Amino acid sequence: MTPETQSAGDTTDPRILRSRRMLMDALANLLTKKEFEQISVQEIADEATLNRATFYLHYQDKAALLQAMTETRFRGLIDRRGISFTNCEGALRAIALGVCDYLTEVTNCPVKGALLPLEGSIIPVIEGMFKEGLERHGPAPGVDVALLATTAAWAVFGAARLWFQTPGRTPAEEMAAKIEAMVTPLFLGAPQ
C-alpha cells in the first residue's frame, strides 16, 4: 500500500488518525449531496475544516481518499461480522461476504443514486487484499501476482454485484460460499 492510499488503521499517531477520519467523513458527507466527479479536493478540505495542504499530506488525490475510505468501511464490515482470517483458509469467503455486505450498505446509505464509483473504490481494495495474501504465502513460480489479484477481484466483485441486483436474492453467506467455490480455482490453477 502506498502512503497515498493508506487507511486510517495504518498509523497510531492520533493527529494523523484524526485528520484522515475528518477527510473521510467530509467526503462521505459530500457524497450525500453531489456526484464524486463533481467534488473537488478544496471542497473536501473545507468540509473537513482542514486546509488543502493537509489533504495532500495524507492523500495524493480524491480517488486515493475514496479508496482509503472504502477500505476502512470494507474492513469494518468484515470486523463487524466477526470474520477473521490469519491464513488463506476462509479468506476468499470472508472477502466475498464483505463485498456483498459493502454493496448492500453503500446502496442503502443516503448517497444520491449511483454517485459512488463502486468499481473504482472497492476493486483496488480487494486486489490489495489478494496481493497481500499471495505475497505472504509465496505464489507459485511464474505466477503474475498482479494479474491474478486483478482477475480474482473482478470475479468476486462481478459475482457479488450480480447477486445484489437479483430480486429475491439468496443470503449473503450462501452467495459468498458460491463465489468462493467459483474463484478458488483461479488461485489453484494459476499458470506456473
C-alpha positions in Angstrom: 0.0 0.0 0.0 1.4 3.4 -0.8 1.3 6.3 1.6 -1.4 8.0 -0.5 -3.8 5.1 -0.1 -3.1 4.1 3.5 -6.1 3.6 5.6 -6.7 5.2 9.0 -5.6 1.9 10.6 -2.0 2.1 9.2 -0.7 4.5 11.9 -1.1 5.1 15.6 -0.4 8.9 15.6 -3.7 10.3 16.9 -3.3 13.5 14.8 -2.9 11.6 11.6 -5.8 9.4 12.5 -8.0 12.4 13.3 -7.1 14.2 10.1 -7.8 11.1 8.0 -11.1 10.5 9.7 -12.1 14.1 9.2 -11.3 13.9 5.5 -13.1 10.6 5.1 -16.2 11.9 6.9 -16.1 15.1 4.8 -16.1 13.0 1.6 -18.9 10.8 2.9 -21.0 13.8 3.7 -20.3 15.5 0.3 -21.3 12.3 -1.4 -24.8 12.6 0.0 -25.1 15.9 -2.0 -23.0 15.5 -5.1 -21.5 13.1 -7.5 -17.9 12.1 -6.8 -16.7 13.6 -10.0 -18.2 17.0 -9.1 -16.5 17.1 -5.7 -13.2 19.0 -5.5 -10.2 18.5 -3.2 -10.8 22.0 -1.9 -14.5 21.2 -1.0 -13.3 18.1 0.9 -10.7 20.1 2.8 -13.3 22.9 3.6 -15.9 20.3 4.7 -13.2 18.7 7.0 -12.2 22.2 8.3 -8.6 21.4 7.2 -6.5 23.1 4.6 -5.8 21.8 1.2 -2.1 21.2 2.1 -3.2 18.9 4.9 -5.3 16.9 2.4 -2.2 16.4 0.3 -0.1 15.3 3.3 -2.4 12.3 3.5 -3.7 11.6 0.0 -2.4 12.0 -3.5 -5.8 12.9 -4.8 -9.5 12.5 -4.1 -9.5 9.0 -5.7 -6.9 7.9 -3.1 -9.1 9.3 -0.3 -12.1 7.4 -1.8 -10.1 4.2 -1.9 -8.9 4.7 1.7 -12.5 5.4 2.9 -13.7 2.3 1.0 -11.0 0.1 2.6 -11.8 1.4 6.1 -15.5 0.7 5.6 -14.9 -2.6 3.9 -12.6 -3.9 6.7 -15.1 -2.6 9.2 -17.8 -4.7 7.7 -15.6 -7.8 7.9 -14.8 -6.9 11.5 -18.4 -6.4 12.4 -19.3 -9.8 11.1 -16.6 -11.2 13.3 -14.8 -12.7 10.4 -11.1 -13.2 10.9 -8.6 -15.0 8.8 -4.9 -15.3 9.6 -4.3 -17.7 6.7 -5.8 -18.5 3.3 -8.4 -20.7 4.9 -11.7 -18.8 4.7 -10.1 -15.6 3.4 -11.8 -15.7 0.0 -15.2 -16.4 1.5 -14.7 -13.5 4.0 -13.7 -11.1 1.2 -16.7 -12.2 -0.9 -19.0 -11.8 2.1 -17.5 -8.4 2.8 -18.2 -7.3 -0.8 -21.8 -8.5 -0.6 -22.2 -6.5 2.7 -20.5 -3.5 1.2 -22.8 -3.4 -1.8 -25.8 -3.7 0.5 -24.6 -0.9 2.8 -23.4 1.5 0.2 -26.6 1.3 -1.9 -28.7 1.7 1.2 -26.9 4.7 2.6 -28.1 8.3 1.8 -25.9 8.8 -1.3 -27.6 10.3 -4.3 -28.2 7.4 -6.8 -25.0 5.9 -8.2 -22.8 8.7 -7.1 -20.2 6.5 -5.6 -17.9 4.9 -8.3 -18.1 1.4 -6.9 -15.7 -0.3 -9.2 -13.0 2.4 -8.8 -13.3 2.3 -5.0 -13.8 -1.4 -4.0 -11.8 -3.3 -6.6 -8.4 -1.8 -5.7 -9.1 -2.7 -2.1 -9.9 -6.4 -3.0 -6.9 -6.5 -5.3 -4.7 -5.3 -2.5 -6.0 -7.9 -0.1 -5.4 -10.7 -2.7 -1.9 -9.3 -3.5 -1.0 -9.3 0.3 -2.2 -12.9 0.7 -0.3 -14.1 -2.4 2.9 -12.3 -1.5 2.7 -13.5 2.1 2.2 -17.2 1.1 4.6 -17.1 -1.8 2.9 -17.5 -5.2 3.9 -20.4 -7.4 6.9 -19.7 -9.7 5.9 -17.8 -12.8 2.6 -16.5 -11.4 1.8 -12.9 -12.2 0.6 -11.8 -8.8 -0.9 -8.5 -10.1 -2.8 -10.2 -12.9 -4.1 -13.0 -10.6 -5.2 -10.5 -7.9 -7.0 -8.3 -10.5 -8.7 -11.2 -12.2 -9.9 -12.6 -8.8 -11.0 -9.1 -7.6 -13.2 -8.5 -10.7 -14.6 -12.0 -10.4 -15.6 -11.5 -6.8 -17.0 -8.0 -7.4 -18.9 -9.1 -10.5 -20.5 -12.0 -8.9 -21.4 -10.0 -5.8 -22.9 -7.2 -7.9 -25.0 -9.7 -9.9 -26.1 -11.2 -6.6 -27.1 -7.8 -5.3 -29.0 -6.9 -8.5 -31.0 -10.2 -8.4 -34.5 -9.8 -7.0 -35.2 -12.3 -4.1 -31.5 -13.0 -3.8 -30.1 -15.7 -1.5 -28.5 -14.8 1.8 -25.1 -13.2 1.5 -23.4 -16.1 3.3 -24.7 -18.5 0.7 -23.5 -16.3 -2.1 -20.1 -15.9 -0.5 -19.8 -19.7 -0.4 -20.7 -19.9 -4.1 -18.2 -17.1 -5.0 -15.5 -19.0 -3.0 -16.2 -22.2 -4.9 -16.0 -20.4 -8.3 -13.0 -18.2 -7.6 -10.8 -20.7 -5.7 -9.8 -22.5 -9.0 -8.3 -19.2 -10.2 -5.8 -19.4 -7.4 -5.2 -23.2 -7.6 -4.9 -23.2 -11.4 -2.7 -20.2 -11.8 -0.1 -20.8 -14.5 3.2 -21.9 -13.2 
